[in-house]
Amino acid sequence: MAAAFLFSSLDRQLTHLAPVDALILVLYFVVVLFIGFYVKKSTNTSQEFFLAGREMTAWIAGLSFVAANLGSLELMGWAGAAYQYGILATHWYWIGAIPAMLFLGIVMMPFYYISRTHSVPGYLQLRFGEGARGLSAVSFAFMTILMSGVNMYSMALVMKVVLGWNVSFSIWVGATTVAIYVMLGGLRSAIINEVLQFVLIWAGAALIPILGLIECHGWTNLKAQIAKNVGSNDYTHLWTTLGHFRDNPMGVHWTGIVFGLGFVISFGYWTTDFLVVQRVLSARNLRAARMAPIIGSAFKMAVPLIVILPGLLALAVLKNPDGSVLHLVGENQVSAAHPYSYNEVLPLMLIRYCGPGLLGLGITALVAGFMSGMAGNVSAFSTVWTYDIYGAFLNKKASDKHYVSMGRWSTVIGMVVSVGTAYLVAHAASIMDYVQALFSFFIAPLFGTVLLGMLWKRATKAGGFCGLLAGTAASIGMWVYTTYGGPNALARIALSPDAKPMAENLYRGLWSWLICVFVTVVVSYMTKPMDDAQLTGLVYGATTLPDDGATTLWQKPIFWASIVITIFFILNIVFF
């Protein structure tokens, strides 16, 4: 082991960077800033700044599509969630991602791409009018600012635990760096850096599962050690413990996983969250745009190796100085007796296995992930603010040059506001509980509106707006109820007194989606439908889809999607 654990003090850092580690970290910051300055000369128009000129290949767009999501949400949050809930956290990578990513590529991308929209709110404007666009844009802008704060706080937490850096100092260093390179190069700079960050994340984070499995002598022995330490076999079963809420650490039923996560939240995130959809819209043609999510889904299936497995390994190998099992707690329960939280699993494991050189690479990988998440959120915020709020409601007749300037300034302002929201995360027991709550507020009802807009011609403008408003308000209302409504409130929303906050997030997302769909359908039948001519290019049944140029089986997106979904089913059976 490269470094010993020092658990005697809350404020005592775990290690010091060797000169070679510091050099690796400094070089990374230099490179990302250089990329921003280098691509600035090719981001003079709004199309270049906000959509990277629509010049990206399927591979570049696909890797960026995954990397934009591979920030603290993945690295810190889900490693902590795996420690807290066991292998059930893998569901957020497989059933909670793969079907939705394939659905985006095969079904939804043709409409996003051929409508030449610049954003998801932009599509809603074409389909449901300015009301739906404004509501979704404001909701999304608010969410991206909060999510950017999650990434900032997570990076600062790593630097505090590993190196003893001040939290505020780390937040401002990361925020300033990201603001500079996104402000200069826009989405093109963000995408190039995200591909670089994707490679660094894998190079640095893969060390932990490899060395951890060697120490535990393989997967079978790891499962036995976890069962011994936690007193239960429930932490290493993917599906068999979901027959009842009380049979698994998450307190969730299979209906919550399949419908709440697998359908509503995952489809909502991967098909309507502009943070990831924006990357696919940068593709150079329709076939590349359809292939990008499919390529991304193949890489997504492998991510649990570097995120979930470290959390499981931590259950087996983390010890106190006296040899007893180290117990991590929620962020709001940290004390002298329990100095580390779920959110600190990954940096603790990094210190355990990495020495000089490797430690620098591992820390740089984590920093790259957090900055990728920050850049993804702030670039998406800049686009939605400039096009769907400022350009749509405040200044409709500005020049293209003016909008580019506004995009640059909103990047800086968005990052400054994100710094403020970073401190909100410190009050959450778990990063992932916090993040999933945000998704259930905004993403779940948005998916209901977009799905009906694309697949149902009868949906009207009034129906779309009212459904989105009702779903969003209902989700926020349910959160307030479960937070302040007493001990039985969560059980009523999540259907069981054994449910945990993560399970409640899933059911709240499902209920808000159902409310959105119900209100949209009722109001649509009460109002006048749009003519088919107005729906051309926006809705199935009123649109002739263009040929994506695929001439052979190997070029067809559906062929590769079939391969990915087959592997998906095999993995779920193996870890059942």
Secondary structure by P-SEA (a helix, b strand, c coil): ccccccccccccccccccaaaaaaaaaaaaaaaaaaaaaccccccccccccccccccaaaaaaaaaaaacccccccaaaaaaaacccccccccccccaaaaaaaacccaaaaaaaccccaaaaaaacccaaaaaaaaaaaaaaaaaaaaaaaaaaaaaaaacccccaaaaaaaaaaaaaaaaaaccaaaaaaaaaaaaaaaaaccaaaaaaaaaaaccaaaaaaaaaaaaccccccccccccccccccccccccccccccccccaaaaaaccccaaaaaaaacccaaaaaaaaaaaaaaaaacccccaaaaaaaacccccccccbbbbbccccccccccccccaaaaaaaaacccaaaaaaaaaaaaaaaaaaaaaaaaaaaaaaacccccccccccccaaaaaaaaaaaaaaaaaaaaaacccccccccaaaaaaaaaaaccaaaaaaaaaaaccccccaaaaaaaaaaaaaaaaaaaaaaaccccaaaaaaaccccccaaaaaaaaaaaaaaaaaaaaaaaaaabbbbccccccccccccccccccccccccccaaaaaaaaaaaaaaaaaaac
